Amino acid sequence: MVNLLQLENTNALDFKNEILKGIKDCLADFATTLQSESDQLLTREETAKMLSVSLVTLWDWTRKDIIPAYRIGNKIRYKKSEVLKSLIQKNQFE
């Protein structure tokens, strides 16, 4: 479906409102995408790569409860949202 906007039959205020509506719709879609991505489970390797640390460092941070981890069978997984939240908390100055 193609949306057409005829500029000759609209005033500046209506045109501005159409642009703002389009931007709001795009931002809402982007926010939904980010929220669904942040709930995904990451492997140890993916988490270490995202944080740019070694697997040993990631294991140490997990052991010290800096980053929460979940055991699923014999595998360790990390929630992306919780990893990012842990970083924000640790980077705040007291």
N, C-alpha and C positions, 0 to 999 in steps of 0.2 A: 504494500500500500504506500503510495506516494502522497505526502502532504504538500500542497501548493499554497503559497502565500502571495497574494496579489498586492503589490505595494501601491498601486494606483488607487485602490479602494480602502486604504487603511490610513489611520493617522499615526503620528509618531508614538503616542502613548500605547496604542494597541500593538504596534510593532515591537516596542520594548517589552511589553507583557508577554508576547509570544516567545521572545528570546529567553526571558527569565524562566518561563514555564519549561522550555526545552532543557535549560541548564539544570533546573531542579529535578526533572525526570532523570537526567543522566547521572546526577549526583546520588539520587536515591538508588538507582541500579548499582552504582559503584559501591555504595555503602553495604548493600545486600551481599554483593560478591565478596567484599572484604570480611564481613561477618562470617560467612560460610567457610571461607578459607582459614580463618583464625581458629575454628573449631576442629580442624583436621589433626589427626595423630601423625607424629613424625617418628621415624626410626632414630636410633642413636647417631647414625652416620649423617642423616639429614639435619638433625639438631646441631651436631658439632659443626657441620659445614655452614649452617645459617649463622651460628655464633662466631665462626672463624676460630675455633679452639680445637684442641686434640681430643680424642676419645678419652684419654686419661683425665684431662681437665674436666670434661663433662661428667665422668664418673665421680670425680672428687666433689664437684658441685652438687651432684645428686645425693651423694653420701652425706654431705653437710646440710641437706635440705634447702639449698639455695634455689634449686630448680626442682619442682615436683615431677615425679615420674610415675608411670603406671606399668605394672607387670601384667602382661596378657600371656598366659601360659609360661613359657620360658623366655619370652621376649620383653624388652623394655620399650615403652613408647612415651612420648612427650606430647602434651597438647600445645599447639603453636601459640594460642592465646595466653596460656599460663607462662610459657617461656618468655614471651614479650613482656608480660606483666612483671615477672621476676626481675627482668633487666631494668625496667623503669624504677622499681622499688629500690634496687641496689645502687642505682646511679643517682638517687636523690641524696643531697647533702643534708646532714642532720643539724 
